[in-house]
Amino acid sequence: MIQTDVLILGSGIGGLSTAIQIARQRPDLKITVLTKTNEGESNTRYAQGGVAAVWNEEVDSYEKHEEDTLDAGDGLCDVDIVKIVVKEGPERVREIIDWGARFDKNPKAEYDLGREGGHSENRILHYKDLTGWEIQRTLMAKADEFSNIEVLEHYFAVDIITQHHLGYMVTRLMPDIECYGAYALNKQTGEIEKLLAKVTVIATGGAGQIYRATTNPVIASGDGIAMVYRAKGWVENMEFVQFHPTALYNPAGENPVFLVSEAVRGYGGILKNRNGEEFMHKYDERKSFGSRDIVARAIDNEMKLSGDECMFLDCRHLNKEGFTAHFPTIYEKCMSIGIDPMKDMIPVVPACHYMCGGIKVDEMGRSNIQQLYACGECTCTGLHGANRLASNSLLEAMVFAKRIAEDILPKLIIFLSRIVFPIGMRRVRPTPRKWY
Ligand SMILES: Cc1cc2nc3c(=O)[nH]c(=O)nc-3n(C[C@H](O)[C@H](O)[C@H](O)COP(=O)(O)OP(=O)(O)OC[C@H]3O[C@@H](n4cnc5c(N)ncnc54)[C@H](O)[C@@H]3O)c2cc1C
């Protein structure tokens, strides 16, 4: 059995940011991060496009970023959450830069802000087409600086522990379900271990692997969402699954499929059919710049109408030097399957990319289960509504990690008393947390 103060399930941007935000304020707390493969393997690691944040206030504004987010979300975003994330986002981005993240700059030494579908301004900070890799690298290095963060690799969390495991009846309508930690399979020993914690944070990422074609790595199997559901916690909006319009079509079959970032369209790539004809004007006045759901549906429709197995992204008119500098990984990947983006159109298909729904959390990342928080793609914060605006998810994870830390820290002493007086012995029942 392992006892810890804060147990975090997942070592992507949600998990590691939360660990760092807590550790930097409270070196006395023991923080244990579990990850089911190695620390660096996550959806975060594969993010290409970047992080959206209002950076150049001469042309951009919080209002514009909010409007773009609400527009992409199709009227189903929580406006207050959108305002929080957009407003607090730039500070979190500055913080991760301070921690060592390198984002690309232009010759004037200003950040080279990219633009992606659905954004009305250039506001995407990026590191080549490897932004996620850079962020994962930065967070792992930063977490290493804190001796009170312990990362346990190859620990597969199986279930969170609640009163149910003490023999009590737990139902979805109970206001005072409590979380005491998690059971996890230690993959090296084959044993199930009990991890008791004063606070547990689920940051297990999305669920793309439930689809045949997905850009998500194999770790993205929705484990945290399922754990909370099984524990009778609240899960919301699982029907809103975002399909990325432009995954690389590889007839040989690949899992995960390779993503051709939206930034390629932002850079000038144009969607065309096999005959080299544009089609996006039939679906949206922004053409190739429409939001993801519109472009993905348009490609799907064109594939059905033509019977073709894919559509194409035409980059042949773009400057090779600029393209390879911005998109080295995409260029290399295309070349590896015999497609030269400077001579051939890149074949693309939509693929499952992002889970907009998940564990229902409030504005501080609290789930409806007490002592249980969630951060990152496994959550439904209300930011994305029916459809996520490109590059808003890394931002969301950073903003909520900070908020979770702020909410947890003053409470730890109270949580401690709950562990000392377990169920049945407790003198005062916890007051049900205000829930919307
Ligand atoms: C190809 C690709 C490109 C993307 N591009 C962008 C982009 O440009 N901008 C943007 O904002 N977003 C982008 N996204 C989305 C973004 O990367 C993710 O939403 C975000 O990284 C999720 O972070 P997370 O910390 O919530 O989850 P992840 O980064 O997926 O981390 C989940 C962690 O949980 C662990 N885990 C899972 N289950 C268990 C378990 N049972 N037990 C223990 N550990 C477990 C995993 O091992 C992993 O460490 C992209 C996603 C993909 C796949």
The ligand as a Tripos MOL2 file, in Angstrom:
@<TRIPOS>MOLECULE
LIG
   53    58     1     0     0
SMALL
NO_CHARGES

@<TRIPOS>ATOM
      1 C1         -2.0840   14.2140  -32.6930 C.3       1 LIG1
      2 C2         -2.6610   15.2150  -31.7410 C.ar      1 LIG1
      3 C3         -2.4560   16.5670  -31.9620 C.ar      1 LIG1
      4 C4         -2.9880   17.5060  -31.0700 C.ar      1 LIG1
      5 N1         -2.7140   18.8320  -31.2720 N.ar      1 LIG1
      6 C5         -3.1310   19.7210  -30.3580 C.ar      1 LIG1
      7 C6         -2.7640   21.0900  -30.4510 C.ar      1 LIG1
      8 O1         -2.0550   21.4880  -31.3570 O.2       1 LIG1
      9 N2         -3.2190   21.9430  -29.4980 N.ar      1 LIG1
     10 C7         -4.0040   21.5550  -28.4560 C.ar      1 LIG1
     11 O2         -4.3890   22.3840  -27.6300 O.2       1 LIG1
     12 N3         -4.3550   20.2350  -28.3410 N.ar      1 LIG1
     13 C8         -3.9250   19.3370  -29.2470 C.ar      1 LIG1
     14 N4         -4.2700   18.0190  -29.1040 N.ar      1 LIG1
     15 C9         -5.0560   17.6120  -27.9410 C.3       1 LIG1
     16 C10        -4.1530   17.6240  -26.7120 C.3       1 LIG1
     17 O3         -2.8920   17.0810  -27.0490 O.3       1 LIG1
     18 C11        -4.7690   16.8180  -25.6040 C.3       1 LIG1
     19 O4         -6.0880   17.2050  -25.3950 O.3       1 LIG1
     20 C12        -4.0070   17.0530  -24.3000 C.3       1 LIG1
     21 O5         -2.6480   16.8540  -24.5110 O.3       1 LIG1
     22 C13        -4.5340   16.1160  -23.2390 C.3       1 LIG1
     23 O6         -3.7020   16.2280  -22.1200 O.3       1 LIG1
     24 P1         -4.0480   15.3700  -20.8290 P.3       1 LIG1
     25 O7         -2.9950   15.6470  -19.8350 O.co2     1 LIG1
     26 O8         -5.4460   15.5780  -20.4680 O.co2     1 LIG1
     27 O9         -3.9670   13.8720  -21.3450 O.3       1 LIG1
     28 P2         -2.7170   13.0540  -21.9850 P.3       1 LIG1
     29 O10        -1.6740   14.0010  -22.4600 O.co2     1 LIG1
     30 O11        -3.2880   12.1100  -22.9380 O.co2     1 LIG1
     31 O12        -2.1510   12.2870  -20.7320 O.3       1 LIG1
     32 C14        -2.8810   11.2120  -20.1920 C.3       1 LIG1
     33 C15        -1.9820   10.4990  -19.2190 C.3       1 LIG1
     34 O13        -2.7600    9.5850  -18.4600 O.3       1 LIG1
     35 C16        -2.1230    8.3260  -18.4310 C.3       1 LIG1
     36 N5         -3.1540    7.3100  -18.2350 N.ar      1 LIG1
     37 C17        -4.2390    7.0410  -18.9870 C.ar      1 LIG1
     38 N6         -4.9510    6.0440  -18.4520 N.ar      1 LIG1
     39 C18        -4.3060    5.6760  -17.3270 C.ar      1 LIG1
     40 C19        -4.5220    4.6900  -16.3430 C.ar      1 LIG1
     41 N7         -5.5610    3.8480  -16.3900 N.pl3     1 LIG1
     42 N8         -3.6310    4.5880  -15.3290 N.ar      1 LIG1
     43 C20        -2.5540    5.4050  -15.2440 C.ar      1 LIG1
     44 N9         -2.2910    6.3430  -16.1500 N.ar      1 LIG1
     45 C21        -3.1560    6.4740  -17.1780 C.ar      1 LIG1
     46 C22        -1.3950    8.2350  -19.7380 C.3       1 LIG1
     47 O14        -0.3900    7.2650  -19.6870 O.3       1 LIG1
     48 C23        -0.8890    9.6850  -19.8560 C.3       1 LIG1
     49 O15         0.2770    9.8330  -19.0790 O.3       1 LIG1
     50 C24        -3.7650   17.0610  -29.9890 C.ar      1 LIG1
     51 C25        -3.9660   15.7030  -29.7770 C.ar      1 LIG1
     52 C26        -3.4160   14.7730  -30.6510 C.ar      1 LIG1
     53 C27        -3.6420   13.3170  -30.4010 C.3       1 LIG1
@<TRIPOS>BOND
     1     1     2 1
     2     2     3 ar
     3     2    52 ar
     4     3     4 ar
     5     4     5 ar
     6     4    50 ar
     7     5     6 ar
     8     6     7 ar
     9     6    13 1
    10     7     8 2
    11     7     9 ar
    12     9    10 ar
    13    10    11 2
    14    10    12 ar
    15    12    13 ar
    16    13    14 ar
    17    14    15 1
    18    14    50 ar
    19    15    16 1
    20    16    17 1
    21    16    18 1
    22    18    19 1
    23    18    20 1
    24    20    21 1
    25    20    22 1
    26    22    23 1
    27    23    24 1
    28    24    25 2
    29    24    26 1
    30    24    27 1
    31    27    28 1
    32    28    29 2
    33    28    30 1
    34    28    31 1
    35    31    32 1
    36    32    33 1
    37    33    34 1
    38    33    48 1
    39    34    35 1
    40    35    36 1
    41    35    46 1
    42    36    37 ar
    43    36    45 ar
    44    37    38 ar
    45    38    39 ar
    46    39    40 ar
    47    39    45 ar
    48    40    41 1
    49    40    42 ar
    50    42    43 ar
    51    43    44 ar
    52    44    45 ar
    53    46    47 1
    54    46    48 1
    55    48    49 1
    56    50    51 ar
    57    51    52 ar
    58    52    53 1
@<TRIPOS>SUBSTRUCTURE
     1 LIG1         1 GROUP 0 **** ****
